[in-house]
């Protein structure tokens, strides 16, 4: 077998895989013998059909499979062994002669490749400055989160009189000329929340009211002409609610009030698990840590975004094999279509430039996304998933199966490997450049993120002119 690269310029090339009969003959024969043992042909017991008949029936298929296996295996081995930087993936050459598996014994298969630009001039130095945003969890944010836990773990009371944050159930009927409208809207168990009433005079009528009290009001005016709130109150669709203009009479039948959970060991155990903390100070510290973890991930992603933009600027506006890359994108991505390709191509090229630069630096410095790195990313994803359902400190019994399922899924695993490589490269890059740590609130971080993104986009556009 012979594999070679020919190139007329620095941005595109042709890899030729030449396969001779001696390269595949033994494996084809071996696989045909396996077929013979497994297959049953008419007139023969299983495993007794003549080899000549097996070859006639299955030989072409087995040969094609073996040629495809050899080609793929040795093509990518050649690329790895020669550290051949390519963008995208090799594409079968469009104008090569079709293979005839009936007559050919030697095969020559060619692939177009888009050669990556040389990265030897791209450097990361202390002259490069990026910010690391340390998103703080201040006491106000911590108190807000703890209040949410207390509400979530609280109990429902039935007070005698209404307060602003209560929720009510009652009988609602549509009125007309001061009387109940015949055939009008009638809701037996209408739910009403005083705290979303916009009309202050009406709100004052509800505050202090008791079960059995009747209050007449106009729903549209009460909710500031908000059709969704009116529809919920009247138990009708939003389009119908938009046309509703009459007054309604609301008779209170039930008052509910949420009593927040006490700050005690029962709350600590329900939120964090049994005996994780012993007092309020430890509880606050643990909640702060749990809140900090996803914020650190946001900081990490923000830094990696800025590092990506820095690398793209450093790579600059280099010539690329646009024809091969566009063909590859159309063949491999179900999200890219010919109509949108010219519009989206510059963005896709930026992603490829970053990927090439990242892979260059990782190869030059012996960096690799190890299995432990990939598993750590999967665990972070698992914990983020469970936190959405209020499970702050998911146990290994929950996280383990989730992680294993992620790692088994081929598409998910590819994403995890790429994410792990981003993290590995970013951690290394911190030691090569100057990083300024800036402490911010979550709100300040979002503003900084938007500003940095706009600046990065402008810088990349300017570099591409």
N, C-alpha and C positions, 0 to 999 in steps of 0.2 A: 504494500500500500504506500502511496506517495501523496503527500499533501503540500501544497505550495500556495504562496501569495504573490500575485502580480499586481502592480499598481503603476498607473501612468501619472498620477499626481499624489499629493499628500492627504487628500480628503476621501478618496474612494479606492476600493481594490476589489479583486476577484480571488476568492479562495477556491482552488481546484482540488477535489478529492478523487484520486485515481485508485480504483479497486480492481485487483486481478483475481483470477479464479482461485489461486492458492490461498487468498485472504479469507474466502468464505466457504470453500468446498467442504471442509471437515464439519463445520457447524451446521451447514445445510443438511448434510447426510445424518448427523446426529439428531436433528430436529425431525427429519422424515422418519427415522426409526422410532422416535417417540410417538409420532402420528400413527405409525403402523400398530404399535401396542395398544393405542387408545381407540382407534377407529374400527367401525364395523361396516364392511362393504357387502352389497348383495351377493349371496352365494358363498360367503366366507365367514367363518367364526371370528370373533373379536381377536385381533392380533395375528391373524394367519393370512391376510391378503398379501399377494406377491408384492415385493418392493417396487417392481416396475410399475404396477398399477397405482400404488401409493404415490410414486413420483409423478405419474401422469396426472393424477387428480389434484394433488396438493403441492407439487413441486414449484409451480410458478408463485403461489402464495408464500411458501416458505422462503423462496429465494428473495422475493420482494421485501419481506419482513427483515431478513438478514442484511440486505443491502442498506435498508433504512436505518437499522440499528448501528451498523458499522459506520455509516456516514455521520450520523448524529454524534455518536460516542467520540469518534476521532476528530471530528470538526471542532467540537468544543474543547477537547483535550489540546488540540493544536493552539487554539486561542489562549488557553490558560498557560500552557508551557512556554509560549513565546511572549506572554504578557502583552498580547496584541490588543491595544485599546480600540474598542469599537463602540459606536453609538447605536442603540437599538439592538437588533439581532440580525444574523446573516439571513439573506433572502435568496431563495432559489433564482438563478439567473433566468430571466424571462425568455431569452432567445436561444436557449440550448436545445439540442436535439432530444426528442422524447425517447425514453428508455424502452427497449423491446426485450422483455424478460424471456421471451420464447427463443430468441436467437443469440442474444449477447452473452458473452462470457467475461468481458472486461467492461468496466463502467467508469465513466468520467462525469462527475457531478460538480457543477460550479455554483458558487454563491456570491452575490453582490454584498459587499460590506461597506458601511460608512465608517471611515477611520476617524477616531477621536483626535481633536487637536492636541498638540504636544503641551504638556503641563509643566515642563521643566522651568519655564520662566515665571510660573505662578508661585508666589511665596507668601507665607503668613509670618509677620514679624511684629515686634513690639510697637512699630509705628502704626499698626492697625488697632483702632479703638472701637470697642463695642460695650454696650451697657448690659448689666445683669440686674433685672428688676426684682428686688426682694419684696414680695407682697406681704405686708404685715397683717396680722390679725389683732386689731386693737380691741380694747375692752368693750367699746360700743358694739362692734361686730360680733364679739363673743357673746355679749349679753343677748343680742338679738337671736342668735342661734340657740342659746340655752332656753330662752323664752319659747322658741318654736318647739323644742323638745318637751317642755313643760306643758304646752298646749296639746301636743300630740299624745302625751301620756296622761292627760287630765281626765276629769270625770264630768258628766253632764248633770246639772241641777235643774230643778223646776221652781224658779222663784215666783213670788206673788205678783211683782210688778216688773214692767219692761225697762231695761237699760239699753243703751245704744248698741252694744256688741252682742246682744242676744239674737236668737232667731226664733221666729214665730210660725205657728201653723194656725190656719183659720179657715172659716167659710167665706168665700168671696162670691158676690152676686153683682151683675151689671144693673145699673140704675138708669132710669129715664123719667124725667119730670118729677124727681123726688120719690119715685116708686120703683120697686123691682121690675125690670123689663121682662114681660112675658117672652119665653123662648130665648132670653138673652144668655150671656155667659154666666155659668154657675160652676164653681170649683169647690169641691167638698173639703179638700185638704191642701190649700194654697200656702206655699212657704214664702215668708217675707223676712227680709233682713233690714232692720232699721238703719244700719250704718251706711247703706248705699242710697238712702233717700236724699235727694238733692234739695227738696223744698223744706227749709228750716221750720216754717210754721207747722207743716204736717208732721215733721219729726218730733216737734214738741208735743203734739197730740199723742203720739205713740209712747214717748218716754213717760213712765209712771202708770201706763194703762194696765188693766188687769184682765184675766180670763173672763170672757162674757162681754167685755166692752166692744162697742161697734163704732167704727170710724169710716166716714165717707170721704173719698178722695179721688182725684183723677190720676190714673197710673202714668199716663204720658207726662203730666206735669211733675209727678212725684219723682220720676227717675230722669228728669232732664231730657225727655224725648230720646231715651235709649231703648231701641226696639228689642234688643236681646233681653234686657231686664224685664220689660213689659211682657214679653212672650213667656218668660219663665213664671212670672207671677200668675198670668192668666191661663197657663197650660195650653198654649197655642203656638203655631209656627210663627216665625219672625215676620214673614210677609203679611200675614193677617194682623199681627200686632201693630204693624206700622199704620194700618188703617183704623185702628181702634181709637175712639175719641171720647167715649162716655165715661161718667163717673162710676165708681164701684163702692159697694159697702163691704167692709171687712170686719168679721166678728172673730175675735181672738179666742181660740180653743185650747191653745197650749203655748207655754213660754219655756224656752230652753236656754240654759246658760252654761258655758264651758268654764269649769273651775280648773285652773292650771294645777298640775301636780306639785306637791310640796317638794322643796329642795331637801331630799333625804336619801337614805340608803336604797330605798325601793326605786326611786327615780334613777339613781346611779346604776343600779343593777339592770334595770330595764333598758337603759340606753346603751350601756357599755358591756353588759354581761356580768354575771355574778362575781362579786368580790374583786373587781378590777381596780376599784378605788375605794378609799375609806372615808373621805370627807369632801366638803365642797371645794376646798383648794385643789385637791388632787383631781377632782372632777373637772374643774375649769382648765387645769393644765392639760389633761388628756383630751378634752374637747378642742382646745387650742391646737394641739398637735395634729389631731384628725382634720381640722379645718386647714391647717398649714400644708398638709400633704398634697391635696389637689392644686393649691395655689403654687406650690413649688413646681408642679408639672406644667402649669401655665407659664411660669417664669422660664422653664426649660424650653418650652416650645417657642416662646418669644425670642429667646437667645438664638435658637437654631434657625429661626426665620431670618434674623439679622445676619447670622453667619452665612446662610445660603445666599442672601443678597450680596454680601461682600465678595464671596467667591465668584458669583456671576459677573460682577463688575470687573474682577481681576482677570477672568478669562477673556472678557471683552468681546468685540464683534469679530470673531474669527470666521473664515470660510468653512462651510460645512457641505456635505453631500446631500443637499436638500431633496433631490429627486428620490434618492434611496430612503431617506428618513420619512418623507411623506408617504411613500409606498408602504413602508413598514407600519406607520401609524394607521393607515387605512385597513391594512390586513389584520392587525392585531388588536385594535381597540373598537369595541362596539359603541363607544361614546363619541367617536370621530366619524363624520361623514364628509363626502367630497364638497358639499355646499359650504360647510363651515371651516374646512381645513385651512384655507388661507388666512382666515381671521384668527383661528386658535393656534396656528403653527408657532408664532413667536413665543407664546407662553409655554408651549410644550418643549420648545428648544431650550428655554431657560432651565426647565427641570432636567433636561439631559445634560446641559453644561455643568450644573451643580453635581449631578450624579457622577460624571466623569472626573471632576475635580476631587470630589470626596473619595472615590475609589483610588485615585492616584496617590493622595496623601496617606490613605490607609495602607496601601501596598508598600509605599516607600518607608513607612514607619512601623511595619509589622503589626498593624491593627486589624482585628477581626471580630465580628460579632459572634461570640462563642455561644454555646448552648445555654450557659448560665445567664448570659445577657438577654437572650431571646425569652427565656422563661421569666426573667424579672419583668420584662415589658408585658408579658402575658398576665402576670400577677397584678401589676398596676392597673391593667385594663379590667381585670376581674374585680378588684376592689372598687374601682370607679363605677362599675356596673351595679354592684350590690349597694353602694352608697345611694344610688338613685332610688332605691327601695327602702331607704332608712336604716340599712344594716351598716353601721359605722365601722365595726371591727369584725369583718367576716372571718369565720374560722377556716382552718385548713380543710375541713370536711366540705365546706361550700366552695372554696376557691380551687381546690385540687381538681375536681371533675371539670369545672369551667375551663381551667387552663389546659387540661388534657384534650378537651374537645377543640379548643382553639388550635393547638399544635397539630392535631390530626387533619384539620381542614387545610387543603393545599393553598388556597387563596389567602386565608387568614395567616397562615405561616409565612407566606411571602411578605405580607404587610408587616408582620412582627419582626422579620429579619431586617427589613429596610428601616423600621423604626429603631431597632437595636443598633444598627450601623450609624444612624444619625446621632444617637446618644453617645456612642463610643467616640465618634469623630469629634463631636462638640466638646466632650470632656478633654480630649487631647488638645484641641485648638485653644482652649482657655489658657493653657500653659505657653502658647506660642505668641499670643497677642496681648494687648493691654485691656483688661476688663475692669470697668468701673461699676461698683455695686451701688445701686440707688434704691433706697427704701421708699415704697409707695403704698398707698391704700389700693384696694381692688378697683375703685373708681378711677383713681389716678393712673393705674396700670392700663385700663382700657383706653383712656385718652392718649397715653403715651404709645400704646400699640397702634392705634389708628394713625397717629402722627408719623411714627417710624415706618409704617407700611407705605404711607404716601411718599415719604422721602426716599425709601428704597426703590419704589416704582419709578419715581422721577429720575433717580440716579441711573437705573438700568436703562431707561429710555434714552437718556443723554449719552450713555456709553455706546448705545447702539446706533447713534447718528453717524 
